């Protein structure tokens, strides 16, 4: 897993999704796949006596899970209303096991080394929220102050894929191509999958982090149809164990992004899918440059023209 290193850009304004108001926090608390995955990962990684840092803690539920494992936790939250609710709820639930700090996760640095850093400032596609910028900036500041080793990060890694689809964008007779969020574990009757998802990016948070999310892929269609959208798939590996090999994963909801120029495709035809954006960009940055173009058939020996794949 690799990529060009992310460098925090202080000139860029805060992404709209960086601060999630209190009225939207319940949606995350009610996401059973997210909650169960994080609880399992924290149980796997956190041990009694550890110091855990929770960046962008929200209502503090992940800090609560860590405190239940016997860790001492510092929870960092910037939104004033969410901070007040988290401080009161955590005090009631775990007493002084969690210290809640009203600060910006983008530039926060603890007073002492920590064992584990939890950062869930995530959006499908690494869009809108600045997870990568926050972790990259934290890595740099932490190592400058404390030196190696760096703490363990949760999530530990990210894998992203793109899937060509035919999407029904007609609503009560009104056709309008707009981005659509989908539940990853529900049947989607308005979506026809034209080919399997193809991985375009993968990285570990402990490594230098990517400055872009980009793909240039040759994809063979499994069925014919109108390729009028791409589906972005983001899987977060919250905890990774090497022996025996295993991981605790959180598959986020999908994002359907309409293409500006739809393409009619046949089964077994080949299509080039290209896009590039910066982590934290708005969805329209992806919409603005995502392209699908027809490729010639493979040669007699099965060879393909070279197509660059970037991460």
C-alpha positions in Angstrom: 0.0 0.0 0.0 1.5 3.3 -1.0 0.9 6.8 -2.3 2.3 10.2 -2.6 2.6 11.7 0.9 -0.2 14.0 2.0 0.9 17.4 3.2 -1.6 19.4 5.3 -2.6 22.6 3.5 -3.6 25.2 6.0 -4.8 27.5 3.2 -7.8 25.2 2.6 -10.9 26.0 4.6 -12.4 23.5 6.9 -14.5 20.9 5.0 -18.3 21.3 5.7 -18.4 17.7 7.1 -15.5 18.2 9.5 -17.9 19.5 12.2 -21.0 17.3 12.6 -23.7 19.0 14.6 -25.4 17.3 17.5 -28.6 16.6 15.6 -26.7 14.4 13.1 -24.7 12.4 15.7 -27.5 9.9 16.3 -27.3 8.7 12.7 -23.7 7.4 13.4 -24.7 6.0 16.8 -27.5 4.0 15.1 -25.2 2.6 12.4 -25.0 -0.9 13.7 -22.2 -2.0 11.3 -20.1 1.0 12.2 -20.6 0.6 16.0 -20.1 -3.2 16.1 -16.9 -2.9 13.9 -15.4 -0.2 16.1 -16.3 -2.0 19.3 -14.7 -5.2 18.0 -11.6 -3.4 16.8 -11.1 -1.5 20.1 -11.5 -4.8 22.0 -8.9 -6.3 19.8 -6.3 -3.5 20.1 -6.8 -1.6 23.4 -5.5 -3.0 26.7 -5.8 -1.8 30.3 -3.4 0.9 31.2 -3.0 2.2 27.6 -3.3 5.9 26.8 -5.8 6.3 23.9 -6.3 9.5 21.9 -9.7 10.0 20.2 -9.4 12.7 17.5 -12.8 14.1 16.4 -14.5 12.2 19.2 -18.1 13.4 18.5 -20.4 12.2 21.3 -17.6 10.1 22.7 -18.8 6.6 22.1 -15.5 5.3 20.8 -13.8 6.8 23.9 -16.4 5.0 25.9 -15.5 1.7 24.3 -11.8 2.3 25.0 -12.4 3.2 28.6 -14.3 0.0 29.1 -11.1 -1.8 28.1 -9.3 -0.1 31.0 -7.6 2.6 29.0 -7.1 6.2 29.9 -8.6 8.3 27.1 -8.2 11.8 25.8 -11.1 12.7 23.6 -10.8 15.8 21.4 -13.9 17.5 20.0 -14.3 21.0 18.4 -18.0 21.5 18.1 -19.1 23.3 21.3 -22.5 21.6 21.6 -21.2 18.1 20.9 -18.3 18.7 23.3 -20.7 19.6 26.1 -22.8 16.5 25.5 -19.8 14.2 25.3 -18.2 15.6 28.4 -21.4 15.1 30.5 -22.2 11.6 29.0 -18.7 10.3 29.4 -18.5 11.6 33.0 -21.7 9.7 33.8 -20.6 6.5 32.0 -16.9 6.1 32.9 -16.1 8.9 35.4 -12.5 10.2 35.1 -11.3 7.5 32.6 -11.9 9.9 29.8 -10.7 13.6 29.7 -12.7 15.5 27.1 -10.8 18.4 25.5 -12.4 21.2 23.5 -9.9 21.6 20.6 -9.4 21.2 16.9 -8.3 17.8 15.9 -6.4 19.3 12.9 -3.7 20.7 15.2 -4.1 19.0 18.5 -1.0 17.3 20.1 -1.1 15.6 23.5 1.2 16.5 26.4 2.6 12.9 26.5 3.0 9.9 24.2 0.0 7.8 23.5 -0.4 4.2 22.6 -3.4 4.3 20.2 -4.9 7.0 18.1 -8.6 6.6 17.0 -9.7 9.0 14.3 -13.1 8.6 12.7 -13.4 11.7 10.5 -14.4 9.5 7.6 -16.6 9.9 4.6 -17.0 7.4 1.7 -14.3 8.0 -0.9 -12.3 10.0 1.6 -14.4 13.0 0.4 -15.6 16.0 2.4 -14.0 15.1 5.7 -10.2 15.6 6.3 -9.3 12.2 7.8 -6.1 12.0 5.8 -5.0 15.6 6.5 -5.7 15.2 10.2 -3.7 11.9 10.5 -0.8 13.1 8.3 -0.5 16.3 10.3 -0.7 14.4 13.6 2.0 12.0 12.5 4.4 14.8 11.6 3.8 16.8 14.8 3.9 13.8 17.1 7.2 12.4 15.7 8.8 15.9 15.8 7.9 16.2 19.5 8.2 12.6 20.8 10.2 10.8 18.2 9.5 7.2 17.2 7.7 4.9 17.6 4.5 6.3 16.4 1.3 5.1 18.1 -1.0 2.6 16.5 -3.7 4.1 14.4 -7.4 3.1 14.1 -8.4 2.7 11.3 -5.2 0.9 10.4 -5.7 1.0 6.7 -8.1 1.9 3.9 -9.1 0.2 0.6 -11.1 2.0 -2.1 -12.7 0.6 -5.2 -14.8 1.8 -8.1 -17.6 0.0 -9.9 -19.3 0.9 -13.2 -23.1 0.9 -12.9 -26.3 1.8 -14.6 -28.3 3.9 -12.2 -31.9 5.0 -12.5 -31.9 8.7 -11.8 -35.6 9.2 -12.5 -37.7 10.3 -9.6 -41.5 10.3 -10.0 -41.0 10.8 -13.7 -38.4 13.6 -13.2 -34.9 12.7 -14.5 -32.1 14.4 -12.6 -28.6 12.9 -12.2 -27.5 13.5 -8.6 -25.1 11.8 -6.2 -26.8 9.0 -4.2 -25.8 7.4 -1.0 -26.6 3.7 -0.6 -26.6 1.3 2.3 -23.9 -1.3 1.6 -25.9 -4.2 2.9 -29.2 -3.5 1.2 -30.5 -4.6 -2.2 -30.5 -1.6 -4.6 -33.2 -2.2 -7.2 -32.4 1.1 -9.1 -28.8 0.1 -9.7 -27.5 -2.4 -12.3 -23.9 -3.5 -11.7 -22.1 -3.7 -15.0 -18.8 -5.1 -13.6 -17.3 -6.0 -10.3 -15.7 -3.3 -8.2 -12.0 -2.6 -9.0 -9.5 -1.5 -6.3 -8.0 1.9 -7.1 -6.4 2.8 -3.8 -5.1 1.2 -0.7 -2.9 2.5 2.1 -1.9 2.1 5.8 -2.3 5.1 8.1 1.1 4.4 9.6 2.8 5.0 6.2 3.1 8.2 4.2 -0.4 9.1 3.2 -1.7 9.8 -0.3 -2.1 13.4 -1.5 -4.7 12.4 -4.1 -7.4 9.7 -4.6 -7.0 8.8 -8.3 -7.7 6.0 -10.7 -7.0 5.1 -14.3 -8.4 1.6 -14.8 -9.3 -0.7 -17.7 -12.5 -2.6 -16.7 -14.1 -5.4 -18.7 -17.9 -5.3 -18.5 -19.8 -8.3 -17.3 -23.0 -7.2 -18.9 -24.3 -4.6 -21.3 -26.2 -1.4 -20.5 -25.8 2.3 -20.1 -22.8 3.2 -18.0 -24.1 6.4 -16.6 -22.5 6.4 -13.1 -19.7 5.0 -10.9 -20.1 3.5 -7.4 -17.4 4.4 -4.9 -16.7 1.7 -2.3 -14.6 2.4 0.8 -13.6 -0.3 3.3 -11.8 0.7 6.5 -9.6 -1.9 8.1 -10.0 -0.8 11.7 -7.6 -3.3 13.2 -5.2 -5.7 11.5 -3.6 -8.8 12.9 -0.7 -10.4 11.1 -0.5 -13.8 12.9 -2.9 -15.3 12.1 -3.9 -12.9 9.3 -7.2 -11.2 10.2 -8.8 -7.8 10.2 -11.8 -6.0 11.7 -13.4 -4.1 8.8 -16.0 -1.4 8.4 -17.6 -1.2 5.0 -19.0 2.2 4.6 -22.2 3.1 2.6 -21.7 3.4 -1.1 -21.7 6.6 -3.1 -23.2 6.7 -6.6 -21.7 9.5 -8.7 -23.3 10.3 -12.1 -21.1 10.6 -15.2 -21.4 13.7 -17.3 -21.1 11.6 -20.5 -22.9 8.2 -20.2 -21.6 5.4 -22.4 -23.4 2.5 -23.9 -21.5 -0.8 -23.2 -21.8 -4.4 -24.2 -20.9 -7.5 -22.3 -17.1 -8.1 -22.5 -16.4 -4.6 -23.8 -13.6 -2.7 -22.2 -13.9 0.7 -20.6 -11.4 3.1 -19.2 -12.4 4.7 -15.9 -10.5 7.8 -14.8 -10.8 10.4 -12.0 -8.7 12.3 -9.5 -9.4 14.4 -6.5 -7.9 15.5 -3.2 -8.9 13.9 0.1 -11.5 16.1 1.7 -12.7 17.6 -1.6 -16.5 18.0 -2.1 -18.3 15.4 -4.1 -18.6 17.7 -7.1 -14.8 17.6 -7.5 -15.1 13.9 -8.3 -18.2 14.5 -10.5 -16.4 17.2 -12.4 -13.6 14.9 -13.7 -14.9 11.3 -13.6 -14.8 9.8 -17.1 -15.6 6.5 -18.8 -14.4 6.0 -22.3 -14.5 3.0 -24.6 -11.3 1.0 -25.1 -10.5 -1.2 -28.1 -10.8 -5.0 -27.7 -7.8 -6.9 -26.3 -5.3 -8.1 -28.9 -5.1 -11.7 -30.1 -2.7 -12.6 -27.3 -4.9 -11.1 -24.7 -2.7 -8.0 -24.3 -4.1 -4.7 -23.2 -2.8 -1.2 -23.9 -1.0 0.1 -20.8 -3.3 1.9 -18.5 -1.9 3.7 -15.4 -3.3 2.9 -12.0 -2.6 5.5 -9.3 -3.1 5.7 -5.6 
